[in-house]
Each structure stands twice: as C-alpha cells, then as structure tokens.
C-alpha cells in the first residue's frame, strides 16, 4: 500500500474557501470524545500519549457527491490506490469527510443538519500533531494567537495519505497551512447559554436587576465609535489615520474640547483581517444540494454527478447593500448607521462593513 500511494506525484490539495465549524487552529486536543488521553495507534511509539491539532472545514457544495468535487476526486483516487482490495466500499472506511446535511445523529446525538455552518456544505476534517501555519491572503504570516476564530472563512492547503491501518482503513487529511479570507459569525463550542438556566435563580436581597444596556461599553483605542443615540452625549473618539470622521448627528450634545494628546497613534487592525474575499469567492452559506449521497464513492473514472444549480446571491442579515457584509454580526444594522448620517465609504473606512 505504501508503494502504491507513493507513486502519486503530489499529495498536497488546495481546498476551496470554507468556514471553520469545529475545532481550533491554535489549541490542541489531548483527549478523545470519551475523555481518554489520545495515544499513538501504530508503529514503534504505539501507546504513547499525543496531541492533535484538529479543525473541520465546511466547504460549500457544488456537486451532488463530495467525490465529484475537484478536490474530492483527488482524495477518492488516493483512497482506491492505497486500498485496492475493496476496503473503500465499507461504510466505516475513514474518508474524513461528512455530509453537512446529514440527519443521522452522531454518538453524542447531534445531527450535522442542525449544527451552525454545516447545512449546504461538505465537512472536511483536518488533523496533525503540529500546529498549522496561518497567513493572510497575500501570504504574510499572522503570528498573533487567536486572530482566526471558529466561524471565519479560510483556505487550507492539506496533504492526503493512507492511514495504513488494516484494522480501521482510511485516509489522513493533514493541514499544512491556512490562509485567512473573511470574518463571519463566530462559532462558540460548548453548552448553549440559552438552555443552561441562566436568569432563573433569584438575586440576593438589596440587589436590583438592570438590563445590560446600562453597562458602559469599552471602546478600544483606534476603534471608531458606534452611531450616536439622539439626545445622548457624544464621547470623544480616538483618531484613526486615513479614516473619514462620521458626520455630526443633529440635536446631539457636542462634547467639551479636550486637550490634544501627545502624538496619538491609532491602532489599525491587520490589513488582511478585514479584507473582503477575492472576487469569485464563495458566498456565506449556499443552500444544500438537495441530492442524497450514496453510501460510498465510486471508483475513479465513473462519470461525476451533474452540478447543482447556482446558489442565490448573498443577502446580509443586517441589511448591508448588495455585494457588502456588516463585519460584526452581533452589532448595529446597516440602517442604524445610515439613519445617523454614515455613508458607505465611511462604514468601509472604519471597518464596520466589507465588500464581498
């Protein structure tokens, strides 16, 4: 099997843009789903504890079966070359790819179709004993930990190989490097905070409940302030080099003059971090292909399934105009800004909106 796999000239695969929907780029796993330490399965180091840098990428569907996708054809061909005795037809063959529209519960009772970012996508699972290298779309290293969060859009260069495990045959898909492309709704793992029972226990005597709107928000240095509320005092904003100031809000109280600080320096975000995806990039979440996949892929050379219809144009849930997206999915709507006099150019310059 090793010789057959080695005859493939290049086992690297550049996957199309997708969202990180499971795992993390920076922190490794050291336990399995049952809470047991991860260990090496084969070879001279079998039984030794290990770590796994794991994440799953949701790639929008363009074909009715993953092995008909250009990247899937490469994986399918390697699987048949490495396991030529029919092992690939076993439903338990480890392809490391799942259907994001699947209604079949996993061992924890969760369905892919019910999970954030899964519907309409193929879920490709990447792993490695080493952390991946992260770059922006121009190839510049993004060294600060935590910049690219679960839910963001990335491209992945991966490598594929046989797992050479006769007891559990399958394919390894390792991550080699990752390129950040665009922000999106952050995906937070763990219990749903809406279902754990917050807010039901009574407060101690003398403590009065108040809505979160009474809390004064913290605005980082260099960040543009949110639109002013009519009748409220307007706080002084930190200047951002090169950004146009927002227009004044009629009727709002003017702030008192402040002493000029000594040589203020605005903090600019990484240029690649708010950059929109290149032209032709995938939309946020295209609809499901709607065609059920067979139990196992065909051998290479079998005609591919016809492509699904093109997905509709992306519509921003916060009301940004066509071809644009509001950066913060939890922030104000597009109309909240424009009603206070903000223009599209100012929203783009201050990082509140990006072009698609």
C-alpha positions in Angstrom: 0.0 0.0 0.0 2.8 2.4 0.8 4.4 1.9 -2.6 1.1 2.5 -4.5 0.4 5.7 -2.5 4.0 6.9 -3.1 3.5 6.7 -6.8 1.1 9.7 -6.7 3.3 12.7 -7.6 1.8 15.2 -5.3 -0.4 14.5 -2.2 -1.0 18.2 -1.5 -4.5 19.5 -2.1 -5.6 23.2 -2.0 -9.1 23.2 -0.7 -11.6 26.0 -1.7 -12.7 28.6 0.8 -14.8 27.3 3.7 -15.8 28.1 7.3 -14.1 26.6 10.4 -17.0 24.9 12.1 -15.3 22.6 14.6 -12.0 22.6 16.5 -9.4 25.3 16.7 -6.4 26.5 14.8 -4.3 27.2 17.9 -5.1 24.9 20.8 -4.5 21.1 20.5 -6.7 18.3 21.8 -5.2 15.8 24.2 -8.3 13.7 24.9 -10.8 11.7 22.7 -14.6 12.1 22.8 -14.8 9.8 25.8 -12.3 11.9 27.8 -9.5 9.4 27.4 -5.9 10.5 26.6 -5.1 10.5 22.9 -2.5 7.8 22.1 -0.4 6.8 19.0 -2.2 3.8 17.4 0.6 2.2 15.3 4.3 1.9 14.9 7.2 1.8 17.5 5.6 4.6 19.5 2.2 2.9 19.8 0.5 3.6 23.1 2.4 6.9 23.8 0.2 9.9 24.5 -0.1 12.5 21.8 -1.9 15.8 20.9 -3.9 16.6 17.9 -4.4 20.0 16.3 -7.8 19.5 14.8 -10.4 21.6 12.9 -13.2 20.9 10.5 -13.8 23.0 7.4 -17.4 23.4 5.9 -16.9 23.7 2.1 -20.0 24.8 0.1 -21.3 22.1 -2.2 -21.0 22.5 -5.9 -21.7 18.8 -6.8 -24.1 16.2 -5.5 -21.3 14.0 -4.1 -18.1 15.0 -2.5 -16.0 12.7 -4.7 -17.3 14.7 -7.8 -15.8 17.9 -6.4 -12.3 18.7 -7.9 -10.7 18.3 -4.5 -12.7 15.2 -3.7 -11.6 13.5 -6.9 -8.0 13.6 -5.6 -8.9 12.1 -2.3 -11.1 9.4 -3.9 -8.3 8.4 -6.3 -5.8 8.1 -3.4 -8.2 6.0 -1.4 -8.7 3.5 -4.1 -5.0 3.4 -4.9 -4.0 2.8 -1.3 -6.7 0.3 -0.5 -7.3 -1.7 -3.7 -9.0 -4.7 -2.1 -12.4 -3.2 -1.8 -11.9 -1.6 1.7 -13.3 1.7 0.3 -16.7 0.2 -0.1 -17.0 -0.4 3.6 -19.3 2.2 5.2 -16.8 2.5 8.1 -13.9 3.5 5.8 -12.5 6.7 7.3 -12.6 9.2 4.5 -12.6 12.2 7.0 -15.4 13.8 5.0 -19.1 14.1 6.1 -22.3 15.5 4.6 -23.3 18.7 6.3 -26.9 18.0 5.5 -26.9 14.6 7.2 -29.9 13.8 9.5 -28.1 10.9 11.1 -27.2 11.5 14.8 -23.6 11.0 15.8 -22.6 9.2 19.0 -23.5 12.3 21.0 -26.9 12.5 19.4 -26.2 15.6 17.3 -27.1 15.9 13.6 -24.9 17.8 11.2 -28.0 19.4 9.6 -28.7 21.1 13.0 -25.2 22.5 13.5 -24.1 26.0 12.8 -22.4 26.3 9.3 -22.9 22.7 8.3 -26.0 22.7 6.0 -25.2 23.0 2.3 -21.6 22.0 2.8 -19.1 19.1 2.8 -17.4 18.8 6.2 -13.7 18.0 5.8 -11.8 17.1 9.0 -8.1 18.1 9.3 -5.6 16.9 11.9 -1.9 17.0 12.7 0.5 16.5 15.6 1.8 20.0 14.8 0.1 23.4 14.8 -0.7 24.8 11.4 0.9 28.0 10.0 -1.6 30.8 9.5 -1.2 33.5 6.8 -3.3 36.3 5.3 -4.5 36.1 1.7 -1.2 37.8 0.5 0.9 35.1 2.2 2.0 37.3 5.2 2.3 35.4 8.5 -0.4 36.1 11.1 1.5 35.2 14.2 -0.8 36.5 16.9 -2.7 33.6 18.5 -6.4 33.7 18.2 -6.8 36.1 15.3 -8.7 33.5 13.1 -11.7 32.2 15.1 -14.1 29.3 14.6 -16.7 30.5 12.1 -14.3 32.6 10.0 -13.6 31.8 6.3 -10.2 30.3 5.4 -8.5 28.3 2.6 -6.5 25.3 3.6 -3.5 23.6 1.9 -3.7 20.0 3.1 -1.9 16.7 2.5 -3.6 13.4 2.0 -2.2 9.9 2.7 -3.3 6.4 3.7 -3.6 5.7 7.4 -2.0 2.3 6.8 -4.2 0.8 9.4 -5.6 -2.6 8.3 -7.9 -2.8 11.3 -9.5 0.6 10.5 -8.6 1.5 7.0 -9.0 5.1 5.8 -7.3 8.3 4.8 -5.4 11.0 6.7 -6.1 14.6 5.7 -3.4 16.8 7.4 -3.4 20.6 7.4 -0.2 22.1 6.1 -1.1 25.8 6.2 -4.1 28.1 6.4 -4.9 31.4 4.7 -7.5 33.7 6.4 -10.1 35.1 3.9 -13.0 36.8 5.7 -14.8 37.1 9.1 -18.2 35.6 9.8 -20.4 34.8 12.8 -18.1 33.3 15.4 -18.9 29.7 16.4 -18.6 29.0 20.1 -18.4 25.4 21.3 -19.8 24.1 24.5 -23.3 24.3 26.1 -25.9 26.6 24.6 -26.1 29.6 27.1 -29.8 29.9 26.4 -30.5 26.4 27.6 -28.5 26.1 30.9 -31.0 28.0 33.1 -29.4 31.5 33.4 -31.7 34.1 34.9 -33.9 31.8 36.9 -32.2 32.0 40.3 -33.3 35.0 42.5 -30.8 37.7 43.3 -29.8 38.4 46.9 -31.9 40.9 48.9 -31.0 44.5 48.0 -29.6 43.7 44.6 -31.7 45.3 41.8 -31.6 43.7 38.3 -30.7 46.1 35.4 -30.5 45.4 31.7 -27.1 45.0 30.0 -27.7 48.3 28.2 -26.9 50.1 31.4 -23.3 48.9 31.2 -20.9 51.4 29.6 -19.2 49.6 26.7 -15.4 49.7 26.3 -14.2 51.1 23.0 -10.6 50.0 22.2 -8.1 52.7 21.2 -8.2 53.3 17.5 -11.7 51.9 17.0 -14.5 54.0 15.5 -17.4 54.7 18.0 -20.9 53.4 17.3 -23.5 55.8 15.9 -24.8 58.3 18.4 -28.2 57.9 20.0 -30.4 61.1 19.6 -30.3 63.1 22.8 -27.2 61.3 24.2 -23.9 63.0 24.8 -21.3 62.0 22.1 -18.0 60.8 23.6 -14.7 61.8 22.1 -13.3 59.4 19.5 -9.8 58.3 19.1 -8.5 59.3 15.7 -7.8 56.6 13.1 -5.2 57.7 10.4 -6.7 57.7 7.0 -10.3 57.2 8.1 -13.0 59.8 7.4 -14.8 61.0 10.5 -18.5 60.3 10.8 -20.9 63.3 10.3 -22.3 65.1 13.3 -25.8 63.9 14.5 -28.3 66.8 14.5 -29.5 67.6 18.0 -26.8 65.7 19.8 -24.9 67.4 22.6 -21.4 68.5 21.5 -18.5 67.2 23.7 -16.4 69.7 25.5 -13.0 70.4 23.9 -10.3 68.1 25.1 -6.6 68.8 25.5 -4.7 67.4 22.4 -2.8 64.3 23.4 0.9 64.0 22.5 1.3 62.3 19.1 -1.6 59.9 19.3 -1.2 56.7 17.3 -4.3 55.0 16.1 -4.3 51.2 16.3 -5.1 49.8 12.9 -6.3 46.2 12.5 -4.2 43.8 10.3 -4.9 44.8 6.7 -5.7 41.2 5.8 -8.0 40.7 8.8 -10.9 42.8 7.5 -10.1 42.4 3.8 -13.0 41.0 1.8 -12.6 37.7 -0.1 -11.2 37.9 -3.6 -13.6 38.2 -6.5 -15.5 34.9 -7.1 -15.1 33.7 -3.5 -17.8 31.5 -2.1 -20.9 33.2 -0.5 -21.5 32.8 3.2 -23.7 29.6 3.2 -25.1 28.3 -0.1 -28.2 26.1 0.0 -27.9 22.3 0.3 -27.5 20.4 -2.9 -30.7 18.5 -2.1 -29.4 15.2 -3.6 -28.7 12.4 -1.1 -25.2 10.9 -1.4 -24.7 7.2 -2.0 -23.3 5.1 0.8 -19.8 5.0 -0.7 -18.0 6.8 -3.5 -17.5 5.2 -7.0 -14.1 4.1 -8.3 -12.2 6.8 -10.2 -13.4 7.1 -13.8 -17.1 6.8 -13.0 -18.9 9.9 -14.5 -19.5 12.7 -12.0 -22.9 13.7 -10.9 -24.3 16.8 -12.5 -23.6 20.1 -10.9 -26.3 21.7 -8.7 -28.0 25.0 -9.8 -26.0 28.1 -8.9 -26.9 29.4 -5.4 -28.8 32.8 -5.0 -26.8 35.9 -4.3 -25.8 36.5 -0.7 -28.2 38.7 1.4 -26.6 40.3 4.5 -28.8 39.6 7.6 -28.0 43.1 9.0 -29.2 44.8 5.8 -26.0 45.8 4.1 -26.4 46.6 0.4 -25.9 44.0 -2.3 -22.2 43.0 -2.5 -21.5 44.0 1.1 -21.5 42.4 4.5 -21.6 44.0 8.0 -18.4 42.9 9.8 -19.9 42.4 13.3 -23.0 40.0 13.1 -23.9 41.0 16.7 -23.6 44.7 16.0 -25.9 47.5 14.8 -27.8 47.1 11.5 -26.8 48.9 8.3 -29.8 51.2 8.7 -28.8 52.2 12.2 -25.7 53.7 10.8 -27.2 55.3 7.7 -30.0 56.9 9.7 -27.3 58.8 11.7 -25.7 60.1 8.6 -23.0 57.4 7.9 -22.1 56.8 4.3 -20.9 53.5 2.7 -17.4 54.9 2.3 -17.2 55.8 6.0 -18.5 52.4 7.0 -15.9 50.7 4.8 -13.1 53.1 6.0 -13.9 52.4 9.7 -14.1 48.7 9.3 -17.8 48.3 10.1 -18.6 46.9 6.6 -16.7 45.0 3.9 -17.2 44.4 0.2 -17.7 40.8 -1.0 
